[in-house]
């Protein structure tokens, strides 16, 4: 009888493994693009100077843009379940 030696390697942290998946990377990129687009839309439509911007309004616009980026990659139609 011949037996193979079982080699067990320690697994990395689950967060590191999750970030390495292509879907999570795509989602993070789209969230970042959406947040930047939300800031750009807010800046261009409000017509304010950078020193007059309210932090709460900028954050709100960035969160809405980030949500749109998240929705684009995780909606049922984006995942082929329409």
N, CA, C and O atoms as a DFTB+ gen file, in Angstrom:
328 C
 N C O
     1  1       0.823      -1.185       0.000
     2  2       0.000       0.000       0.000
     3  2       0.866       1.247       0.000
     4  3       1.910       1.325       0.648
     5  1       0.388       2.197      -0.745
     6  2       1.122       3.444      -0.834
     7  2       0.206       4.583      -0.397
     8  3      -0.924       4.698      -0.872
     9  1       0.692       5.407       0.493
    10  2      -0.092       6.524       1.010
    11  2       0.567       7.835       0.622
    12  3       1.791       7.972       0.614
    13  1      -0.281       8.783       0.303
    14  2       0.225      10.114      -0.003
    15  2       0.224      10.941       1.264
    16  3      -0.673      10.833       2.100
    17  1       1.232      11.754       1.388
    18  2       1.341      12.622       2.554
    19  2       0.383      13.812       2.381
    20  3       0.398      14.488       1.353
    21  1      -0.426      14.047       3.376
    22  2      -1.389      15.142       3.339
    23  2      -0.710      16.419       3.832
    24  3      -0.223      16.489       4.961
    25  1      -0.693      17.414       2.969
    26  2      -0.088      18.687       3.340
    27  2      -1.195      19.689       3.616
    28  3      -1.982      20.022       2.730
    29  1      -1.245      20.157       4.827
    30  2      -2.259      21.135       5.228
    31  2      -1.580      22.473       5.415
    32  3      -0.640      22.622       6.196
    33  1      -2.091      23.450       4.667
    34  2      -1.544      24.797       4.780
    35  2      -2.530      25.656       5.563
    36  3      -3.741      25.513       5.395
    37  1      -2.035      26.536       6.405
    38  2      -2.966      27.412       7.140
    39  2      -3.650      28.387       6.195
    40  3      -3.028      28.963       5.302
    41  1      -4.939      28.555       6.415
    42  2      -5.705      29.476       5.582
    43  2      -5.501      30.903       6.070
    44  3      -5.268      31.154       7.252
    45  1      -5.593      31.822       5.129
    46  2      -5.454      33.221       5.496
    47  2      -6.771      33.725       6.080
    48  3      -7.756      32.990       6.147
    49  1      -6.770      34.955       6.490
    50  2      -7.947      35.586       7.061
    51  2      -9.084      35.583       6.037
    52  3      -8.827      35.723       4.842
    53  1     -10.332      35.426       6.478
    54  2     -11.464      35.345       5.540
    55  2     -11.670      36.651       4.786
    56  3     -12.171      36.647       3.661
    57  1     -11.290      37.766       5.397
    58  2     -11.431      39.047       4.705
    59  2     -10.471      39.102       3.516
    60  3     -10.846      39.546       2.431
    61  1      -9.242      38.653       3.720
    62  2      -8.268      38.643       2.632
    63  2      -8.719      37.703       1.519
    64  3      -8.558      38.022       0.341
    65  1      -9.281      36.547       1.876
    66  2      -9.771      35.623       0.856
    67  2     -10.962      36.204       0.111
    68  3     -11.093      36.009      -1.097
    69  1     -11.835      36.918       0.820
    70  2     -13.026      37.490       0.186
    71  2     -12.647      38.610      -0.774
    72  3     -13.254      38.745      -1.836
    73  1     -11.659      39.408      -0.417
    74  2     -11.248      40.526      -1.279
    75  2     -10.591      40.019      -2.558
    76  3     -10.608      40.712      -3.575
    77  1     -10.018      38.832      -2.524
    78  2      -9.351      38.293      -3.703
    79  2     -10.321      37.764      -4.752
    80  3      -9.904      37.492      -5.878
    81  1     -11.604      37.610      -4.419
    82  2     -12.544      37.106      -5.412
    83  2     -12.836      38.197      -6.440
    84  3     -12.892      39.376      -6.093
    85  1     -13.021      37.815      -7.686
    86  2     -13.243      38.820      -8.743
    87  2     -14.520      39.638      -8.542
    88  3     -14.544      40.830      -8.851
    89  1     -15.568      39.016      -8.034
    90  2     -16.824      39.750      -7.856
    91  2     -16.691      40.847      -6.801
    92  3     -17.195      41.954      -6.992
    93  1     -16.024      40.553      -5.706
    94  2     -15.843      41.556      -4.640
    95  2     -14.955      42.687      -5.142
    96  3     -15.221      43.854      -4.852
    97  1     -13.916      42.365      -5.879
    98  2     -13.051      43.416      -6.432
    99  2     -13.831      44.322      -7.373
   100  3     -13.703      45.545      -7.313
   101  1     -14.642      43.720      -8.245
   102  2     -15.450      44.503      -9.176
   103  2     -16.429      45.386      -8.409
   104  3     -16.626      46.548      -8.763
   105  1     -17.039      44.842      -7.366
   106  2     -17.980      45.620      -6.560
   107  2     -17.288      46.805      -5.896
   108  3     -17.822      47.914      -5.913
   109  1     -16.122      46.593      -5.319
   110  2     -15.395      47.684      -4.662
   111  2     -14.983      48.768      -5.650
   112  3     -15.037      49.956      -5.333
   113  1     -14.573      48.357      -6.846
   114  2     -14.192      49.341      -7.863
   115  2     -15.407      50.171      -8.274
   116  3     -15.307      51.390      -8.409
   117  1     -16.552      49.519      -8.475
   118  2     -17.748      50.245      -8.881
   119  2     -18.271      51.148      -7.767
   120  3     -18.797      52.225      -8.046
   121  1     -18.135      50.726      -6.514
   122  2     -18.531      51.592      -5.397
   123  2     -17.646      52.837      -5.376
   124  3     -18.143      53.946      -5.179
   125  1     -16.352      52.664      -5.574
   126  2     -15.429      53.798      -5.594
   127  2     -15.731      54.730      -6.762
   128  3     -15.740      55.950      -6.596
   129  1     -15.977      54.167      -7.934
   130  2     -16.325      54.993      -9.094
   131  2     -17.635      55.735      -8.850
   132  3     -17.758      56.909      -9.199
   133  1     -18.619      55.052      -8.249
   134  2     -19.897      55.695      -7.950
   135  2     -19.748      56.823      -6.948
   136  3     -20.398      57.860      -7.084
   137  1     -18.890      56.637      -5.930
   138  2     -18.677      57.688      -4.942
   139  2     -18.004      58.907      -5.572
   140  3     -18.372      60.043      -5.273
   141  1     -17.035      58.677      -6.429
   142  2     -16.368      59.794      -7.111
   143  2     -17.349      60.500      -8.048
   144  3     -17.358      61.728      -8.136
   145  1     -18.172      59.718      -8.744
   146  2     -19.171      60.319      -9.625
   147  2     -20.202      61.107      -8.824
   148  3     -20.656      62.162      -9.266
   149  1     -20.577      60.599      -7.640
   150  2     -21.510      61.330      -6.784
   151  2     -20.933      62.650      -6.325
   152  3     -21.633      63.662      -6.295
   153  1     -19.651      62.646      -5.963
   154  2     -19.009      63.898      -5.575
   155  2     -18.937      64.855      -6.750
   156  3     -19.208      66.047      -6.605
   157  1     -18.571      64.332      -7.919
   158  2     -18.490      65.184      -9.112
   159  2     -19.834      65.782      -9.474
   160  3     -19.917      66.958      -9.830
   161  1     -20.884      64.987      -9.388
   162  2     -22.224      65.488      -9.688
   163  2     -22.624      66.575      -8.695
   164  3     -23.173      67.605      -9.085
   165  1     -22.348      66.345      -7.415
   166  2     -22.663      67.344      -6.395
   167  2     -21.891      68.623      -6.639
   168  3     -22.455      69.714      -6.558
   169  1     -20.610      68.503      -6.936
   170  2     -19.765      69.684      -7.125
   171  2     -20.186      70.485      -8.350
   172  3     -20.210      71.715      -8.318
   173  1     -20.517      69.786      -9.423
   174  2     -20.869      70.485     -10.654
   175  2     -22.272      71.079     -10.613
   176  3     -22.506      72.125     -11.218
   177  1     -23.206      70.446      -9.920
   178  2     -24.580      70.962      -9.902
   179  2     -24.785      72.043      -8.857
   180  3     -25.632      72.918      -9.038
   181  1     -24.041      72.005      -7.782
   182  2     -24.222      73.006      -6.725
   183  2     -23.524      74.318      -7.065
   184  3     -23.977      75.376      -6.629
   185  1     -22.452      74.279      -7.820
   186  2     -21.751      75.493      -8.224
   187  2     -21.109      76.227      -7.061
   188  3     -21.082      77.458      -7.051
   189  1     -20.593      75.498      -6.082
   190  2     -19.946      76.105      -4.927
   191  2     -18.436      75.941      -5.037
   192  3     -17.937      75.051      -5.725
   193  1     -17.731      76.811      -4.348
   194  2     -16.282      76.681      -4.272
   195  2     -15.928      75.598      -3.261
   196  3     -16.740      75.246      -2.406
   197  1     -14.721      75.079      -3.365
   198  2     -14.304      73.981      -2.489
   199  2     -14.317      74.382      -1.014
   200  3     -14.591      73.538      -0.160
   201  1     -14.032      75.635      -0.693
   202  2     -14.000      76.041       0.710
   203  2     -15.394      76.256       1.287
   204  3     -15.533      76.403       2.502
   205  1     -16.421      76.277       0.460
   206  2     -17.793      76.482       0.928
   207  2     -18.603      75.196       0.997
   208  3     -19.775      75.235       1.372
   209  1     -18.018      74.069       0.650
   210  2     -18.752      72.812       0.623
   211  2     -19.056      72.317       2.031
   212  3     -18.209      72.390       2.922
   213  1     -20.269      71.815       2.221
   214  2     -20.671      71.228       3.493
   215  2     -20.286      69.750       3.491
   216  3     -20.571      69.027       2.537
   217  1     -19.651      69.320       4.546
   218  2     -19.209      67.933       4.639
   219  2     -20.337      66.927       4.612
   220  3     -20.204      65.856       4.019
   221  1     -21.447      67.260       5.247
   222  2     -22.591      66.336       5.284
   223  2     -23.196      66.142       3.898
   224  3     -23.560      65.028       3.523
   225  1     -23.301      67.233       3.137
   226  2     -23.880      67.119       1.802
   227  2     -22.966      66.358       0.852
   228  3     -23.436      65.579       0.023
   229  1     -21.670      66.582       0.971
   230  2     -20.716      65.853       0.142
   231  2     -20.765      64.368       0.474
   232  3     -20.791      63.531      -0.429
   233  1     -20.778      64.034       1.755
   234  2     -20.830      62.640       2.186
   235  2     -22.120      61.971       1.719
   236  3     -22.105      60.816       1.295
   237  1     -23.222      62.690       1.797
   238  2     -24.504      62.143       1.340
   239  2     -24.453      61.831      -0.152
   240  3     -24.909      60.768      -0.573
   241  1     -23.914      62.728      -0.946
   242  2     -23.810      62.497      -2.384
   243  2     -22.879      61.332      -2.696
   244  3     -23.152      60.542      -3.600
   245  1     -21.786      61.224      -1.954
   246  2     -20.859      60.118      -2.168
   247  2     -21.480      58.789      -1.771
   248  3     -21.245      57.782      -2.439
   249  1     -22.262      58.760      -0.708
   250  2     -22.926      57.521      -0.300
   251  2     -23.967      57.096      -1.323
   252  3     -24.092      55.907      -1.616
   253  1     -24.705      58.033      -1.862
   254  2     -25.690      57.702      -2.890
   255  2     -24.985      57.159      -4.136
   256  3     -25.431      56.169      -4.715
   257  1     -23.909      57.787      -4.544
   258  2     -23.138      57.297      -5.691
   259  2     -22.541      55.927      -5.437
   260  3     -22.535      55.076      -6.326
   261  1     -22.035      55.706      -4.226
   262  2     -21.501      54.392      -3.864
   263  2     -22.576      53.318      -3.877
   264  3     -22.321      52.185      -4.286
   265  1     -23.782      53.672      -3.431
   266  2     -24.887      52.718      -3.472
   267  2     -25.231      52.357      -4.911
   268  3     -25.492      51.192      -5.210
   269  1     -25.234      53.344      -5.805
   270  2     -25.504      53.041      -7.209
   271  2     -24.433      52.109      -7.778
   272  3     -24.747      51.197      -8.543
   273  1     -23.184      52.332      -7.412
   274  2     -22.118      51.429      -7.852
   275  2     -22.305      50.028      -7.310
   276  3     -22.063      49.051      -8.019
   277  1     -22.736      49.917      -6.053
   278  2     -23.017      48.607      -5.454
   279  2     -24.189      47.941      -6.160
   280  3     -24.154      46.741      -6.433
   281  1     -25.225      48.716      -6.455
   282  2     -26.414      48.163      -7.090
   283  2     -26.124      47.693      -8.511
   284  3     -26.684      46.689      -8.952
   285  1     -25.265      48.396      -9.227
   286  2     -24.932      48.009     -10.599
   287  2     -24.293      46.624     -10.630
   288  3     -24.567      45.841     -11.540
   289  1     -23.453      46.315      -9.658
   290  2     -22.760      45.023      -9.677
   291  2     -23.531      43.920      -8.970
   292  3     -23.254      42.746      -9.214
   293  1     -24.487      44.244      -8.103
   294  2     -25.166      43.215      -7.328
   295  2     -26.661      43.108      -7.581
   296  3     -27.356      42.392      -6.860
   297  1     -27.165      43.800      -8.582
   298  2     -28.587      43.673      -8.903
   299  2     -28.821      42.303      -9.537
   300  3     -27.888      41.697     -10.065
   301  1     -30.047      41.818      -9.489
   302  2     -30.320      40.505     -10.086
   303  2     -29.979      40.448     -11.577
   304  3     -29.471      39.435     -12.058
   305  1     -30.251      41.514     -12.297
   306  2     -29.955      41.511     -13.732
   307  2     -28.453      41.528     -13.999
   308  3     -28.000      40.972     -15.000
   309  1     -27.679      42.152     -13.124
   310  2     -26.228      42.178     -13.304
   311  2     -25.622      40.810     -13.070
   312  3     -24.556      40.504     -13.605
   313  1     -26.289      39.980     -12.274
   314  2     -25.777      38.652     -11.975
   315  2     -26.411      37.577     -12.831
   316  3     -26.229      36.387     -12.575
   317  1     -27.171      37.996     -13.866
   318  2     -27.751      37.043     -14.809
   319  2     -28.968      36.305     -14.307
   320  3     -29.203      35.170     -14.721
   321  1     -29.755      36.911     -13.426
   322  2     -30.930      36.245     -12.865
   323  2     -32.222      36.949     -13.236
   324  3     -33.201      36.863     -12.495
   325  1     -32.250      37.640     -14.358
   326  2     -33.483      38.322     -14.797
   327  2     -34.464      37.350     -15.372
   328  3     -35.552      37.746     -15.791
